[in-house]
Amino acid sequence: MKNFLLLCLFLLAGSVFGQTHLKEFSYEDTRNPEIYRGIKNGTTLNTYLTADGTVLKLRDTLVLGSPVGSEFREIIRGRPSDLGNIFRSRKGKNRPGREMTGEGAVILAMKVEHEGNKNTPLSLVILLGETGEGKTWEQKFLTVTNYERSVRAGEISGSRQSVAEVR
């Protein structure tokens, strides 16, 4: 019984002291070992300062650029937490193609994930909501699996402020 209580206390302490939400984060933070070692996978963000100095916020719109080849490599259809979606994307069955070039999508959520174990740098994962009507649940969402890599590859061509920010 004593061991069980100690285990429960240990698990509770780990969940209390681990970061699960940050108001702001930057590309520099994702590369700083003193910072990223203390961040848990899936930590959500409100604001992110990119490597090129762009500030991304929830409800901003990202504009899709051109895919590398015939389909996007860092952008997949659906939510990132859907295990089936991840396996389909690995086989190339769930990646949008050239038809998405120039389309805008709204940032619904941002989170950081380690690129390996907790001792590796973080990458920004973004859940986007596609605009347009008559789409199935699978077509309504896009996931940018690594934002900085997608910008370098030209898959994300820019961002626009949210309507709420402009007013």
ABEGO torsion letter per residue (X at the ends): XAAAAAAAAAAAAAAAABBABBABBBAAAAABAAAAAABBBGBBBABBBBAAGBBBBBGBBBBBBBBBEABBAABBBEBAABAAAAAAAAAGAABBBAAABGBBBBBABBBBBBABBAABBBBBBBBBBBBEBGBBAAAABBBBABAAAAAAAGABAEBBBBAAAAX
